[in-house]
Each structure stands twice: as structure tokens, then as C-alpha cells.
Amino acid sequence: MLCKVVQVDVIDYQYIDNVTRYDVNVAQRLANVSTSLADREFIWVDNVCRCPRFDIGDSYVVMGILTVAGPASRETRLQLTDRSVAVPVDTWKQRFASRKFKCGRRQS
């Protein structure tokens, strides 16, 4: 799993089984983003996750993980979990833009 930090513009969403799939345009790659992430992606969020709900037409900065869809699949997914970060762009610029985020666990 690879951690990705991107700014996205939400286009649409769809409920599929127990997950919500958001259709987004990747506006800016902020950290740890390779070419494996396309300009238009899906963000997958478990419906049991306390992740924020994205509004269509709004922009967000998202820190999530890039996972493989299945054992025999080549499809990668940008997935949000309860440990992910997702904030509106305005909030990001006011509070967090100067910080450097590292993906991974904190050492206690």
C-alpha cells in the first residue's frame, strides 16, 4: 500500500454495496504521488468509515492509501480509511499547507 496526498475536485458519487465511490478529478499531486494515479480517479470510502462526506463540485485535500482492487486485478484504488485525512481546500490552505505530512504510523 502506498500513501497518496492529492487535491481533488468531486464530480459525482455512487453507492456500491457497502462503499461509496466518488468520481474525482485530481487537481494537484501534493506528496508521494507517482504516475500510477490518473488525472481522473475514483476514491473509495467504506460506508462504516467516519470519513467526511464529499459534496459534488467542492475541492478537497485527501491523504489516503493506494490499494489493489483484488488478488487477480491490476486496478488500483485510492481508498480512505478511518486513519485518512480529508479536508476542504480552504481549510487546508488556512491550517495545514505549511506542514509536511508523512505517511505511516507514529512512533511512540
Helices and strands as residue ranges (DSSP letters): E 2-16, E 19-31, E 40-46, E 59-68, E 76-80, E 85-88, H 89-91, I 92-96
